[in-house]
Amino acid sequence: MDASELVGERVAARYTIEAVIGTGGMANVYRAFDSNLQRHVALKIFTEPSPEIKRRFLAEARSLARLNHPGIVSVYDGAEDAGRSFIVMEIADGEDLRTWRERGATFGFLIRAVASVLDALAFAHERDILHRDVKPSNILVNADGRVKLMDFGLSRRISDLSSGTQAGEIVGTVAYLSPERFLGKPSDARGDLYSIGIVLYELITGFAPFRSDSDDLVAIVFAHLNERPVPPRKAGAAIDDELERLVMRLLEKDPSARFESAEIVRDALLDYLARHPDVAAAAPGAPTVGG
């Protein structure tokens, strides 16, 4: 069914669907009006009826309900109506980080946005929740610089991951997943930090470190597992050695070689910007500044 076919429908006798916000393999997201509370909301309706999808739906609703943080999209409700599972969420405005970069946002703007995401991740990690799908399209920033981390649909409790990922359960966007995820090894908060490293690399250079012109997923997975990323400066990035070292540490294959927590990376990025106002003011692609 085409996502737009639901426009105009009323869900659970209170949510009137007004427009399609986004579509995906497992769910579509709509702008809807809540007649009970007289406000607009984001309505995420799952298109896959399988028990596994419904399990993930409940996991996402429960995870988000526990995360009351200004940098995380809030969940208001989660239920089933006419056989369709749905989540009602705060409607977040803004553009994703990739769009901001394309529009010429400065390093300072982009790095501060990532620091805000790290603050949100630190809050989630402290509450035993991993995001597991950190990528630019899941990070919205509005014109005032307020950042929202979206889509905890692949989240899981850290304490549930001690036995690793079950066979056949590699989920997420391949370009941003940590090596341990592909190997089915136990994962922790440092898996999200690897994804942050990929995001930073992409914001700095304009492309992900591991990619394939032919969309060969096997080649991308192999690169995550076996290849060292080309250092950003060798890839043409206009940054200094200090920022490059930080990004490369996030992208270490061995989780123990990465930073220990989201808070440490957040503080390191903010400290870097405070000490390098020239870098903060530069846009990606500008002549190298900072030394």
Residue pairs with C-beta under 8 A, 6 or more apart in sequence:
1 47
3 20
3 23
3 28
3 30
4 20
6 17
6 28
6 30
6 45
7 17
7 18
7 19
7 20
7 30
8 16
8 17
9 16
9 17
10 16
10 17
11 17
11 32
11 43
11 45
11 81
11 82
11 84
11 86
12 79
12 81
12 86
14 34
14 35
14 36
15 32
15 33
15 34
15 35
15 41
15 43
15 86
15 88
16 32
16 33
16 35
17 30
17 31
17 32
17 43
18 30
18 31
18 32
18 33
18 40
19 30
19 31
20 28
20 29
20 30
20 31
21 29
21 30
21 31
21 42
22 28
22 29
23 29
25 48
26 46
26 47
26 48
26 53
26 56
26 153
27 44
27 45
27 46
27 47
27 48
27 153
28 44
28 45
28 47
29 42
29 43
29 44
29 45
30 42
30 43
30 44
30 45
31 40
31 41
31 42
31 43
31 91
32 40
32 41
32 42
32 43
32 88
33 39
33 40
33 41
34 40
34 41
34 88
40 91
41 76
41 88
41 89
41 90
41 91
42 73
42 88
42 89
42 90
42 91
42 92
43 86
43 87
43 88
43 89
44 86
44 87
44 88
44 89
45 84
45 85
45 86
46 53
46 54
46 57
46 84
46 85
46 86
49 83
53 85
54 85
56 153
56 154
57 78
57 85
57 87
57 153
58 78
59 155
59 156
60 75
60 78
60 87
60 152
60 153
60 155
61 75
61 78
61 87
62 78
63 124
63 129
63 152
63 155
63 157
64 72
64 73
64 74
64 75
64 87
64 89
64 152
65 75
65 78
66 127
66 129
67 123
67 124
67 127
67 129
67 152
68 74
69 119
69 120
69 123
69 124
70 146
71 116
71 117
71 119
71 120
71 123
71 147
71 148
71 149
72 120
72 123
72 124
72 148
72 149
72 152
73 89
73 90
73 92
73 148
73 149
73 150
73 151
74 89
74 90
75 87
75 88
75 89
75 90
76 88
76 89
76 90
77 87
77 88
78 85
78 86
78 87
78 88
79 85
79 86
80 86
90 148
92 140
92 142
92 148
92 150
93 140
93 142
94 140
94 141
94 142
94 143
94 146
94 148
95 103
95 140
95 141
95 142
96 136
96 137
96 138
96 139
96 140
96 141
97 110
97 113
97 114
97 136
97 139
97 141
97 199
97 203
98 136
98 137
98 202
98 203
100 109
100 110
100 113
100 141
101 110
101 203
101 206
101 284
104 283
105 283
106 280
106 281
106 282
106 283
107 204
107 239
107 279
107 280
107 281
107 282
107 283
107 284
108 273
108 279
108 280
108 281
109 141
109 145
110 203
110 284
111 200
111 203
111 269
111 272
111 273
111 280
112 145
112 269
112 270
112 273
113 139
113 141
113 145
113 147
114 139
114 196
114 199
114 200
114 203
114 269
115 266
115 269
115 270
116 147
117 134
117 139
117 147
117 149
117 196
117 199
118 196
118 262
118 263
118 265
118 266
118 269
119 262
119 263
119 266
120 147
120 149
121 131
121 134
121 149
121 189
121 192
121 193
121 196
121 262
122 261
122 262
122 263
122 266
124 130
124 131
124 152
124 155
125 158
125 189
125 192
125 261
125 262
128 157
128 158
128 159
129 152
129 155
129 156
129 157
129 158
130 155
130 156
130 157
130 158
130 161
130 187
130 188
130 189
130 191
130 192
131 138
131 149
131 152
131 154
131 155
131 192
131 195
132 154
132 155
132 156
132 171
132 172
132 181
132 187
132 191
132 192
133 151
133 153
133 154
133 155
133 171
133 172
133 173
133 176
133 195
134 149
134 176
134 192
134 195
134 196
134 199
135 173
135 175
135 176
135 195
135 198
135 199
136 199
136 202
136 203
138 149
138 150
138 151
139 147
139 148
139 149
139 150
139 199
140 147
140 148
140 150
141 147
141 148
154 171
154 172
158 188
158 189
161 186
161 187
161 188
162 186
163 186
164 184
164 185
164 186
164 187
165 181
165 184
165 185
165 187
166 184
167 184
170 177
170 181
170 182
170 184
172 181
174 217
174 220
174 221
174 224
175 198
175 208
175 210
175 211
175 220
176 195
176 198
176 199
176 208
177 191
177 194
177 195
177 224
178 187
178 190
178 191
178 194
178 195
178 224
178 255
179 194
179 224
179 225
179 253
180 186
180 187
180 191
180 255
181 187
181 191
182 221
182 224
182 225
183 225
187 255
188 255
189 261
189 262
190 255
190 256
190 258
190 259
190 260
191 255
192 262
193 250
193 258
193 259
193 262
193 265
194 250
194 251
194 252
194 255
194 258
196 250
196 262
196 265
197 247
197 248
197 249
197 250
197 251
197 258
198 208
198 209
198 210
198 251
200 246
200 247
200 250
201 208
201 209
201 229
201 232
201 247
201 251
202 208
202 209
203 284
204 232
204 237
204 239
204 243
204 247
204 284
205 232
205 235
205 236
205 237
205 284
206 284
206 285
207 235
209 223
209 229
209 230
209 251
210 220
210 223
210 224
210 227
210 229
211 220
212 219
212 220
225 253
229 248
229 251
231 244
231 248
232 239
232 243
232 244
232 247
232 248
233 239
233 241
233 244
233 288
237 244
237 284
238 282
238 284
238 285
238 286
238 287
238 288
238 289
239 279
239 288
239 290
240 276
240 279
240 288
240 289
240 290
240 291
241 291
242 272
242 276
242 290
243 272
243 276
243 279
243 290
246 265
246 268
246 269
246 272
249 257
249 258
249 259
250 258
250 259
250 265
252 258
259 265
259 268
272 279
273 279
273 280
276 290
278 289
278 290
279 289
279 290
282 289
